[in-house]
Amino acid sequence: MQLGTFGAILKYGTEIEDAAAAYYDKLGAKAGGEAKSLICDLSNGSRKNKQTLERTRRMEMQEMILEAITGLDTVNYDCSPDLQEDLKVGMSKAIDMEQRASRFYTDAASKLGFLGNVKRTLEKLARDREERAKKLQALS
């Protein structure tokens, strides 16, 4: 699906965060020790990211420009992996999910450059997602 508006981009971002939180909740049930703690933190972080995106949408809606946005298609950023039985495979899929989300936020920020506050928020989310991927890689 093409993401052609400001609202569609932020709505898709909230969907990414919902899917990530749900995935981490399921993955956390299979993990123990340090992995469980990190996964719980990631789940909570996704919920906070969703709140950030919702707040950004509310605050910036009045400044929204109805300029067409092209080049963002959800097929390139699918962040809803199926949970596997094996924790190692699940962690690998989580790393991929984090990298895809980071790429989405980076690409979206470049498309919404005309909204400075939104661009900075999306760039921060992209950096955070890259850091999350690195933490998962270190644990795997």
DSSP file (Angstrom, degrees, kcal/mol; ACC not computed):
  #  RESIDUE AA STRUCTURE BP1 BP2  ACC     N-H-->O    O-->H-N    N-H-->O    O-->H-N    TCO  KAPPA ALPHA  PHI   PSI    X-CA   Y-CA   Z-CA
    1    1 A M              0   0    0      0, 0.0    73,-2.7     0, 0.0     2,-0.2   0.000 360.0 360.0 360.0 133.4    0.0    0.0    0.0
    2    2 A Q  B     -A   73   0A   0     71,-0.2     2,-0.9    72,-0.1    71,-0.2  -0.544 360.0-145.5 -75.1 137.6    1.3    3.4   -0.9
    3    3 A L        +     0   0    0     69,-3.1    69,-0.3    -2,-0.2    -1,-0.1  -0.853  34.0 158.8-104.0  95.3    1.8    5.9    1.9
    4    4 A G        +     0   0    0     -2,-0.9    65,-1.5    67,-0.1     2,-0.3   0.389  49.0  53.8-105.0   2.2    0.9    9.1    0.2
    5    5 A T  S  > S-     0   0    0     63,-0.2     4,-2.1     1,-0.1     5,-0.2  -0.929  79.8-114.9-136.3 161.1   -0.1   11.5    3.1
    6    6 A F  H  > S+     0   0    0     -2,-0.3     4,-2.1    59,-0.3     5,-0.2   0.929 117.8  49.3 -54.3 -49.8    1.4   12.7    6.3
    7    7 A G  H  > S+     0   0    0      1,-0.2     4,-2.4     2,-0.2    -1,-0.2   0.876 108.7  52.1 -61.7 -39.8   -1.4   11.0    8.3
    8    8 A A  H  > S+     0   0    0      2,-0.2     4,-2.4     1,-0.2    -1,-0.2   0.884 108.7  51.1 -65.5 -38.6   -0.9    7.7    6.5
    9    9 A I  H  X S+     0   0    0     -4,-2.1     4,-2.0     2,-0.2    -2,-0.2   0.941 113.9  42.5 -65.0 -47.1    2.8    7.7    7.2
   10   10 A L  H  X S+     0   0    0     -4,-2.1     4,-1.9     2,-0.2    -2,-0.2   0.859 113.0  53.3 -70.0 -33.7    2.3    8.3   11.0
   11   11 A K  H  X S+     0   0    0     -4,-2.4     4,-1.9    -5,-0.2    -1,-0.2   0.919 109.0  49.1 -64.8 -42.4   -0.5    5.8   11.1
   12   12 A Y  H  X S+     0   0    0     -4,-2.4     4,-2.4     1,-0.2    -2,-0.2   0.893 107.7  55.6 -64.1 -38.5    1.7    3.2    9.6
   13   13 A G  H  X S+     0   0    0     -4,-2.0     4,-2.1     1,-0.2    -1,-0.2   0.899 106.8  49.4 -58.9 -41.2    4.4    4.0   12.1
   14   14 A T  H  X S+     0   0    0     -4,-1.9     4,-2.4     1,-0.2    -1,-0.2   0.867 109.3  52.6 -67.5 -34.2    1.9    3.4   14.9
   15   15 A E  H  X S+     0   0    0     -4,-1.9     4,-2.6     2,-0.2    -2,-0.2   0.898 107.5  52.0 -65.7 -39.7    1.0    0.1   13.3
   16   16 A I  H  X S+     0   0    0     -4,-2.4     4,-2.5     1,-0.2    -2,-0.2   0.931 111.2  47.2 -59.4 -45.5    4.7   -0.8   13.2
   17   17 A E  H  X S+     0   0    0     -4,-2.1     4,-2.5     2,-0.2    -2,-0.2   0.889 111.3  50.4 -67.0 -39.4    5.0    0.0   16.9
   18   18 A D  H  X S+     0   0    0     -4,-2.4     4,-2.3     2,-0.2    -1,-0.2   0.937 112.5  47.1 -60.6 -46.6    1.9   -2.0   17.8
   19   19 A A  H  X S+     0   0    0     -4,-2.6     4,-2.4     1,-0.2    -2,-0.2   0.893 112.3  50.0 -64.1 -39.9    3.2   -5.1   15.9
   20   20 A A  H  X S+     0   0    0     -4,-2.5     4,-2.8    -5,-0.2     5,-0.2   0.931 110.3  49.3 -65.0 -45.3    6.6   -4.8   17.5
   21   21 A A  H  X S+     0   0    0     -4,-2.5     4,-2.1     1,-0.2    -2,-0.2   0.922 113.1  47.0 -60.9 -43.7    5.2   -4.6   21.0
   22   22 A A  H  X S+     0   0    0     -4,-2.3     4,-1.9     2,-0.2    -1,-0.2   0.910 112.8  49.6 -64.4 -41.7    3.0   -7.6   20.4
   23   23 A Y  H  X S+     0   0    0     -4,-2.4     4,-2.8     1,-0.2    -2,-0.2   0.929 111.7  47.9 -63.0 -45.3    5.9   -9.6   18.9
   24   24 A Y  H  X S+     0   0    0     -4,-2.8     4,-2.7     1,-0.2    -1,-0.2   0.844 107.3  56.4 -67.4 -32.5    8.1   -8.7   21.8
   25   25 A D  H  X S+     0   0    0     -4,-2.1     4,-1.0    -5,-0.2    -1,-0.2   0.936 112.8  41.5 -61.7 -44.6    5.4   -9.7   24.3
   26   26 A K  H  X S+     0   0    0     -4,-1.9     4,-0.5     2,-0.2     3,-0.3   0.905 116.0  48.9 -68.4 -42.3    5.2  -13.2   22.7
   27   27 A L  H >X S+     0   0    0     -4,-2.8     3,-1.3     1,-0.2     4,-0.8   0.881 105.8  58.2 -65.8 -38.1    9.0  -13.5   22.3
   28   28 A G  H 3< S+     0   0    0     -4,-2.7     3,-0.5     1,-0.3    -1,-0.2   0.809  96.7  62.2 -61.8 -30.7    9.6  -12.5   25.9
   29   29 A A  H 3< S+     0   0    0     -4,-1.0    -1,-0.3    -3,-0.3    -2,-0.2   0.743 107.5  44.6 -67.0 -21.8    7.4  -15.4   27.1
   30   30 A K  H << S+     0   0    0     -3,-1.3    -1,-0.2    -4,-0.5    -2,-0.2   0.587 105.4  77.1 -95.0 -13.1   10.0  -17.7   25.5
   31   31 A A     <  -     0   0    0     -4,-0.8     2,-0.3    -3,-0.5    -3,-0.0  -0.449  57.2-166.1 -99.0 168.3   13.1  -16.0   26.8
   32   32 A G    >>  -     0   0    0     -2,-0.1     3,-1.0     0, 0.0     4,-0.8  -0.945  48.8  -1.3-143.9 165.5   14.8  -15.9   30.1
   33   33 A G  H 3> S-     0   0    0     -2,-0.3     4,-1.8     1,-0.2     5,-0.1  -0.232 125.4  -2.3  61.1-133.6   17.4  -13.9   32.0
   34   34 A E  H 3> S+     0   0    0      1,-0.2     4,-2.4     2,-0.2    -1,-0.2   0.855 134.2  55.3 -62.6 -37.9   19.1  -11.0   30.2
   35   35 A A  H <> S+     0   0    0     -3,-1.0     4,-2.7     1,-0.2    -1,-0.2   0.917 106.7  50.3 -63.1 -43.4   17.2  -11.7   26.9
   36   36 A K  H  X S+     0   0    0     -4,-0.8     4,-2.3     1,-0.2    -1,-0.2   0.903 110.3  50.4 -62.0 -41.4   13.8  -11.5   28.7
   37   37 A S  H  X S+     0   0    0     -4,-1.8     4,-2.1     2,-0.2    -2,-0.2   0.927 113.0  45.3 -63.1 -46.2   14.8   -8.1   30.3
   38   38 A L  H  X S+     0   0    0     -4,-2.4     4,-2.4     2,-0.2    -2,-0.2   0.923 112.9  50.5 -63.5 -44.3   15.9   -6.7   27.0
   39   39 A I  H  X S+     0   0    0     -4,-2.7     4,-2.2     1,-0.2    -1,-0.2   0.890 109.6  50.6 -63.3 -39.8   12.8   -7.9   25.2
   40   40 A C  H  X S+     0   0    0     -4,-2.3     4,-2.3    -5,-0.2    -1,-0.2   0.913 110.4  50.2 -62.7 -42.7   10.6   -6.4   27.9
   41   41 A D  H  X S+     0   0    0     -4,-2.1     4,-2.5     1,-0.2    -2,-0.2   0.893 110.2  50.3 -61.7 -40.3   12.4   -3.1   27.5
   42   42 A L  H  X S+     0   0    0     -4,-2.4     4,-2.1     2,-0.2    -2,-0.2   0.888 109.2  51.1 -66.4 -39.5   11.9   -3.2   23.7
   43   43 A S  H  X S+     0   0    0     -4,-2.2     4,-1.7     2,-0.2    -2,-0.2   0.935 112.6  45.4 -62.4 -46.5    8.2   -3.9   24.1
   44   44 A N  H  X S+     0   0    0     -4,-2.3     4,-2.0     1,-0.2    -2,-0.2   0.885 110.4  55.2 -64.4 -38.2    7.8   -1.0   26.4
   45   45 A G  H  X S+     0   0    0     -4,-2.5     4,-2.5     1,-0.2    -1,-0.2   0.877 105.0  52.7 -61.8 -38.5    9.9    1.2   24.1
   46   46 A S  H  X S+     0   0    0     -4,-2.1     4,-2.1     2,-0.2    -1,-0.2   0.884 107.6  51.5 -65.7 -38.0    7.6    0.3   21.2
   47   47 A R  H  X S+     0   0    0     -4,-1.7     4,-1.8     2,-0.2    -1,-0.2   0.904 111.1  47.7 -64.8 -40.1    4.6    1.4   23.2
   48   48 A K  H  X S+     0   0    0     -4,-2.0     4,-2.3     2,-0.2    -2,-0.2   0.891 109.3  53.9 -66.6 -39.0    6.3    4.7   24.0
   49   49 A N  H  X S+     0   0    0     -4,-2.5     4,-2.5     1,-0.2    -2,-0.2   0.898 106.2  52.8 -61.5 -39.9    7.2    5.2   20.4
   50   50 A K  H  X S+     0   0    0     -4,-2.1     4,-2.5     1,-0.2    -1,-0.2   0.928 109.1  49.0 -61.0 -44.7    3.5    4.7   19.5
   51   51 A Q  H  X S+     0   0    0     -4,-1.8     4,-2.5     1,-0.2    -1,-0.2   0.894 109.8  52.5 -61.8 -39.6    2.6    7.5   21.9
   52   52 A T  H  X S+     0   0    0     -4,-2.3     4,-2.6     2,-0.2    -2,-0.2   0.923 110.7  47.1 -61.7 -45.0    5.3    9.7   20.5
   53   53 A L  H  X S+     0   0    0     -4,-2.5     4,-2.4     2,-0.2    -2,-0.2   0.904 112.5  49.2 -65.1 -41.1    3.9    9.2   17.0
   54   54 A E  H  X S+     0   0    0     -4,-2.5     4,-2.1     2,-0.2    -2,-0.2   0.912 113.1  47.1 -64.5 -42.0    0.3    9.9   18.1
   55   55 A R  H  X S+     0   0    0     -4,-2.5     4,-2.7     2,-0.2     5,-0.2   0.906 111.4  51.5 -64.9 -42.3    1.4   13.0   19.9
   56   56 A T  H  X S+     0   0    0     -4,-2.6     4,-2.4     1,-0.2    -2,-0.2   0.910 109.2  50.7 -61.8 -42.2    3.4   14.2   16.9
   57   57 A R  H  X S+     0   0    0     -4,-2.4     4,-1.1     1,-0.2    -1,-0.2   0.924 112.5  46.0 -62.6 -44.3    0.4   13.6   14.6
   58   58 A R  H  < S+     0   0    0     -4,-2.1     4,-0.4     1,-0.2     3,-0.2   0.923 116.6  44.5 -63.9 -44.0   -1.9   15.7   16.9
   59   59 A M  H  < S+     0   0    0     -4,-2.7     3,-0.3     1,-0.2    -2,-0.2   0.841 120.0  38.7 -71.8 -34.3    0.6   18.5   17.4
   60   60 A E  H >X S+     0   0    0     -4,-2.4     3,-1.0    -5,-0.2     4,-0.6   0.495  87.9  93.1 -97.6  -4.5    1.6   18.8   13.7
   61   61 A M  G >< S+     0   0    0     -4,-1.1     3,-1.0     1,-0.3    -1,-0.2   0.879  84.0  54.3 -59.4 -38.2   -1.8   18.2   12.1
   62   62 A Q  G 34 S+     0   0    0     -4,-0.4    -1,-0.3    -3,-0.3    -2,-0.1   0.776 112.3  44.4 -68.4 -23.5   -2.5   22.0   12.0
   63   63 A E  G <4 S+     0   0    0     -3,-1.0    -1,-0.3    -4,-0.2    -2,-0.2   0.436  85.3 130.4 -95.8  -0.8    0.8   22.6   10.1
   64   64 A M    <<  -     0   0    0     -3,-1.0     2,-0.5    -4,-0.6    -3,-0.1  -0.269  48.5-147.6 -59.7 133.3    0.3   19.6    7.8
   65   65 A I        -     0   0    0      2,-0.1     2,-0.9     1,-0.1   -59,-0.3  -0.871  13.3-134.2-101.7 134.8    0.7   20.5    4.1
   66   66 A L        +     0   0    0     -2,-0.5     2,-0.3   -61,-0.1    -2,-0.1  -0.091  54.9 144.6 -83.5  40.2   -1.4   18.5    1.7
   67   67 A E        -     0   0    0     -2,-0.9   -61,-0.2     1,-0.1     2,-0.1  -0.603  56.4-109.5 -77.9 135.4    1.6   17.9   -0.5
   68   68 A A        -     0   0    0     -2,-0.3     2,-0.4   -63,-0.1   -63,-0.2  -0.403  29.5-152.4 -66.8 141.7    1.6   14.5   -2.2
   69   69 A I        -     0   0    0    -65,-1.5     2,-0.3    -2,-0.1     3,-0.1  -0.963  16.3-178.0-117.2 131.5    4.2   12.1   -0.9
   70   70 A T        +     0   0    0     -2,-0.4     3,-0.1     1,-0.1   -66,-0.0  -0.882  50.4  46.1-127.4 159.5    5.5    9.4   -3.2
   71   71 A G  S    S+     0   0    0     -2,-0.3     2,-0.6     1,-0.2    -1,-0.1   0.473  75.4 110.7  94.3   3.5    8.0    6.5   -2.9
   72   72 A L        +     0   0    0    -69,-0.3   -69,-3.1    -3,-0.1     2,-0.4  -0.944  36.7 169.6-113.6 116.2    6.8    5.0    0.4
   73   73 A D  B >   -A    2   0A   0     -2,-0.6     3,-2.1   -71,-0.2     4,-0.3  -0.992  35.3-137.2-127.4 130.0    5.2    1.6    0.0
   74   74 A T  G >  S+     0   0    0    -73,-2.7     3,-1.7    -2,-0.4     4,-0.3   0.745  98.5  73.0 -59.0 -24.9    4.4   -0.6    3.0
   75   75 A V  G >  S+     0   0    0      1,-0.3     3,-0.5     2,-0.2    -1,-0.3   0.791  93.8  55.4 -61.6 -25.7    5.6   -3.7    1.2
   76   76 A N  G <  S+     0   0    0     -3,-2.1    -1,-0.3     1,-0.2    -2,-0.2   0.585 114.6  37.4 -80.8 -10.1    9.2   -2.4    1.6
   77   77 A Y  G <   +     0   0    0     -3,-1.7    -1,-0.2    -4,-0.3    -2,-0.2   0.114  69.9 162.4-130.8  21.6    8.9   -2.2    5.4
   78   78 A D    <   +     0   0    0     -3,-0.5    22,-0.1    -4,-0.3    23,-0.1  -0.243   7.8 174.9 -53.0 115.4    6.8   -5.1    6.6
   79   79 A C        +     0   0    0      1,-0.1    -1,-0.2    21,-0.1    18,-0.1  -0.161  45.4  96.9-117.6  36.9    7.5   -5.3   10.3
   80   80 A S        +     0   0    0    -57,-0.0    -1,-0.1   -60,-0.0    -2,-0.1  -0.589  50.5 178.2-128.0  73.2    5.2   -8.0   11.4
   81   81 A P        -     0   0    0      0, 0.0     2,-0.3     0, 0.0    -2,-0.0  -0.347  32.7-112.6 -72.3 154.6    7.1  -11.3   11.6
   82   82 A D        -     0   0    0      1,-0.1     2,-0.4    -2,-0.0    11,-0.1  -0.679  36.1-111.3 -81.6 141.0    5.5  -14.5   12.7
   83   83 A L        -     0   0    0     -2,-0.3     2,-0.2     2,-0.0     4,-0.1  -0.601  32.5-148.7 -76.7 127.6    6.8  -15.8   16.0
   84   84 A Q        -     0   0    0     -2,-0.4     6,-0.1     2,-0.2    -1,-0.0  -0.526  20.5-119.6 -90.6 161.8    8.8  -19.0   15.6
   85   85 A E  S    S+     0   0    0     -2,-0.2     2,-0.4     4,-0.0    -1,-0.1   0.844  95.4  77.4 -67.2 -34.2    9.1  -21.7   18.2
   86   86 A D  S  > S-     0   0    0      1,-0.1     4,-2.3     2,-0.0    -2,-0.2  -0.655  72.5-148.2 -85.9 128.1   12.8  -21.3   18.4
   87   87 A L  H  > S+     0   0    0     -2,-0.4     4,-2.6     1,-0.2     5,-0.2   0.882  97.8  55.5 -61.8 -40.0   14.1  -18.3   20.4
   88   88 A K  H  > S+     0   0    0      2,-0.2     4,-2.0     1,-0.2    -1,-0.2   0.919 110.0  44.8 -62.0 -44.3   17.2  -17.9   18.2
   89   89 A V  H  > S+     0   0    0      1,-0.2     4,-2.3     2,-0.2    -1,-0.2   0.902 112.4  53.3 -65.1 -40.4   15.1  -17.6   15.1
   90   90 A G  H  X S+     0   0    0     -4,-2.3     4,-1.8     1,-0.2    -2,-0.2   0.882 108.5  49.1 -61.4 -39.5   12.7  -15.3   16.9
   91   91 A M  H  X S+     0   0    0     -4,-2.6     4,-2.1     2,-0.2    -1,-0.2   0.893 109.4  52.5 -67.2 -40.0   15.6  -13.0   17.8
   92   92 A S  H  X S+     0   0    0     -4,-2.0     4,-2.0     1,-0.2    -2,-0.2   0.912 110.2  47.9 -61.8 -42.7   16.9  -13.0   14.2
   93   93 A K  H  X S+     0   0    0     -4,-2.3     4,-2.4     1,-0.2    -1,-0.2   0.849 108.4  55.3 -67.0 -33.5   13.5  -11.9   13.0
   94   94 A A  H  X S+     0   0    0     -4,-1.8     4,-2.4     2,-0.2    -2,-0.2   0.900 106.2  51.1 -65.2 -40.3   13.4   -9.2   15.7
   95   95 A I  H  X S+     0   0    0     -4,-2.1     4,-2.2     2,-0.2    -2,-0.2   0.933 111.3  47.7 -61.4 -46.1   16.7   -7.8   14.4
   96   96 A D  H  X S+     0   0    0     -4,-2.0     4,-2.4     1,-0.2    -2,-0.2   0.901 110.4  52.5 -61.0 -41.8   15.3   -7.8   10.9
   97   97 A M  H  X S+     0   0    0     -4,-2.4     4,-2.4     1,-0.2    -1,-0.2   0.908 109.5  49.1 -60.8 -43.5   12.1   -6.1   12.1
   98   98 A E  H  X S+     0   0    0     -4,-2.4     4,-2.3     1,-0.2    -1,-0.2   0.902 111.4  49.0 -64.1 -41.4   14.2   -3.4   13.9
   99   99 A Q  H  X S+     0   0    0     -4,-2.2     4,-2.2     2,-0.2    -2,-0.2   0.886 111.6  48.8 -67.5 -38.7   16.2   -2.7   10.7
  100  100 A R  H  X S+     0   0    0     -4,-2.4     4,-2.5     2,-0.2    -2,-0.2   0.914 111.4  49.5 -66.1 -42.3   13.1   -2.5    8.6
  101  101 A A  H  X S+     0   0    0     -4,-2.4     4,-2.6     2,-0.2    -2,-0.2   0.914 110.2  51.0 -63.0 -41.8   11.5   -0.1   11.0
  102  102 A S  H  X S+     0   0    0     -4,-2.3     4,-2.4     1,-0.2    -1,-0.2   0.920 110.4  49.0 -60.2 -44.1   14.7    2.0   11.1
  103  103 A R  H  X S+     0   0    0     -4,-2.2     4,-2.7     2,-0.2     5,-0.2   0.894 110.3  51.7 -63.9 -39.6   14.7    2.2    7.3
  104  104 A F  H  X S+     0   0    0     -4,-2.5     4,-3.0     2,-0.2     5,-0.2   0.951 111.4  46.1 -60.7 -49.3   11.0    3.2    7.2
  105  105 A Y  H  X S+     0   0    0     -4,-2.6     4,-2.3     1,-0.2    -2,-0.2   0.888 113.6  49.5 -63.9 -38.2   11.6    6.0    9.7
  106  106 A T  H  X S+     0   0    0     -4,-2.4     4,-1.7    -5,-0.2    -1,-0.2   0.939 114.6  44.1 -63.9 -47.4   14.6    7.2    7.8
  107  107 A D  H  X S+     0   0    0     -4,-2.7     4,-1.4     1,-0.2    -2,-0.2   0.903 114.0  50.1 -65.0 -41.8   12.8    7.1    4.4
  108  108 A A  H  X S+     0   0    0     -4,-3.0     4,-1.7    -5,-0.2    -1,-0.2   0.894 107.5  54.5 -64.6 -39.7    9.7    8.8    5.9
  109  109 A A  H  < S+     0   0    0     -4,-2.3    -1,-0.2     1,-0.2    -2,-0.2   0.887 106.4  51.9 -61.4 -38.4   11.8   11.6    7.5
  110  110 A S  H >< S+     0   0    0     -4,-1.7     3,-0.7     1,-0.2    -1,-0.2   0.833 111.0  47.7 -69.0 -29.6   13.3   12.3    4.1
  111  111 A K  H 3< S+     0   0    0     -4,-1.4     3,-0.3     1,-0.2    -1,-0.2   0.754 113.6  47.3 -79.9 -24.9    9.9   12.6    2.5
  112  112 A L  T ><  +     0   0    0     -4,-1.7     3,-2.3     1,-0.2     7,-0.4  -0.028  69.5 126.7-106.7  29.8    8.6   14.9    5.3
  113  113 A G  T <   +     0   0    0     -3,-0.7    -1,-0.2     1,-0.3    -2,-0.1   0.720  63.4  69.6 -59.4 -21.7   11.5   17.2    5.4
  114  114 A F  T 3  S+     0   0    0     -3,-0.3     2,-0.6     1,-0.2    -1,-0.3   0.597  93.4  61.3 -74.6  -9.6    9.1   20.2    5.0
  115  115 A L  S <> S-     0   0    0     -3,-2.3     4,-2.7    -6,-0.2     3,-0.2  -0.837  72.8-171.3-115.5  90.7    7.9   19.5    8.6
  116  116 A G  H  > S+     0   0    0     -2,-0.6     4,-2.4     1,-0.2     5,-0.2   0.851  80.9  48.1 -54.1 -46.2   11.0   20.0   10.6
  117  117 A N  H  > S+     0   0    0      1,-0.2     4,-2.1     2,-0.2    -1,-0.2   0.903 114.2  47.1 -64.2 -40.7    9.7   18.7   14.0
  118  118 A V  H  > S+     0   0    0     -3,-0.2     4,-2.7     2,-0.2     5,-0.2   0.921 110.4  52.8 -66.4 -43.6    8.3   15.6   12.4
  119  119 A K  H  X S+     0   0    0     -4,-2.7     4,-2.5    -7,-0.4    -2,-0.2   0.930 110.3  47.6 -57.9 -46.7   11.5   15.0   10.5
  120  120 A R  H  X S+     0   0    0     -4,-2.4     4,-2.2     2,-0.2    -1,-0.2   0.895 111.4  51.0 -63.1 -40.2   13.5   15.2   13.7
  121  121 A T  H  X S+     0   0    0     -4,-2.1     4,-2.3     2,-0.2    -2,-0.2   0.937 112.5  45.7 -62.2 -46.6   11.1   12.9   15.5
  122  122 A L  H  X S+     0   0    0     -4,-2.7     4,-2.3     1,-0.2    -2,-0.2   0.881 111.3  52.2 -66.4 -38.2   11.3   10.2   12.7
  123  123 A E  H  X S+     0   0    0     -4,-2.5     4,-2.2    -5,-0.2    -1,-0.2   0.888 109.6  50.2 -64.4 -37.9   15.1   10.5   12.5
  124  124 A K  H  X S+     0   0    0     -4,-2.2     4,-2.7     2,-0.2    -2,-0.2   0.920 109.8  49.9 -65.5 -43.5   15.3    9.9   16.3
  125  125 A L  H  X S+     0   0    0     -4,-2.3     4,-2.4     1,-0.2    -2,-0.2   0.894 109.7  52.3 -61.6 -39.0   13.0    6.9   16.0
  126  126 A A  H  X S+     0   0    0     -4,-2.3     4,-1.9     2,-0.2    -2,-0.2   0.928 110.8  46.6 -62.4 -45.3   15.2    5.5   13.2
  127  127 A R  H  X S+     0   0    0     -4,-2.2     4,-2.2     1,-0.2    -2,-0.2   0.915 111.8  51.2 -63.8 -42.3   18.4    5.9   15.3
  128  128 A D  H  X S+     0   0    0     -4,-2.7     4,-2.3     1,-0.2    -1,-0.2   0.902 108.7  51.4 -61.0 -41.1   16.7    4.3   18.3
  129  129 A R  H  X S+     0   0    0     -4,-2.4     4,-2.1     2,-0.2    -1,-0.2   0.872 108.3  51.4 -65.9 -36.5   15.6    1.4   16.1
  130  130 A E  H  X S+     0   0    0     -4,-1.9     4,-2.1     2,-0.2    -1,-0.2   0.910 110.1  49.5 -64.6 -41.9   19.2    0.9   14.9
  131  131 A E  H  X S+     0   0    0     -4,-2.2     4,-2.2     1,-0.2    -2,-0.2   0.894 109.1  52.3 -63.5 -39.9   20.4    0.9   18.5
  132  132 A R  H  X S+     0   0    0     -4,-2.3     4,-2.2     1,-0.2    -1,-0.2   0.910 108.0  51.2 -62.5 -42.0   17.8   -1.7   19.4
  133  133 A A  H  X S+     0   0    0     -4,-2.1     4,-2.5     1,-0.2    -1,-0.2   0.904 108.9  51.3 -61.8 -40.9   18.9   -3.9   16.5
  134  134 A K  H  X S+     0   0    0     -4,-2.1     4,-2.3     2,-0.2    -1,-0.2   0.894 108.6  50.9 -64.3 -39.8   22.5   -3.7   17.8
  135  135 A K  H  X S+     0   0    0     -4,-2.2     4,-1.4     2,-0.2    -1,-0.2   0.909 111.6  48.0 -63.5 -41.7   21.5   -4.7   21.3
  136  136 A L  H  X S+     0   0    0     -4,-2.2     4,-1.7     1,-0.2    -2,-0.2   0.903 110.8  51.0 -65.5 -40.5   19.6   -7.7   19.9
  137  137 A Q  H  < S+     0   0    0     -4,-2.5    -2,-0.2     1,-0.2    -1,-0.2   0.898 108.3  52.1 -63.8 -39.9   22.6   -8.6   17.7
  138  138 A A  H  < S+     0   0    0     -4,-2.3    -1,-0.2     1,-0.2    -2,-0.2   0.835 112.1  46.8 -65.2 -31.6   24.9   -8.5   20.8
  139  139 A L  H  <        0   0    0     -4,-1.4    -1,-0.2     1,-0.2    -2,-0.2   0.763 360.0 360.0 -81.6 -25.9   22.6  -10.8   22.7
  140  140 A S     <        0   0    0     -4,-1.7    -1,-0.2    -5,-0.1    -2,-0.2   0.488 360.0 360.0 -72.3 360.0   22.2  -13.3   19.9
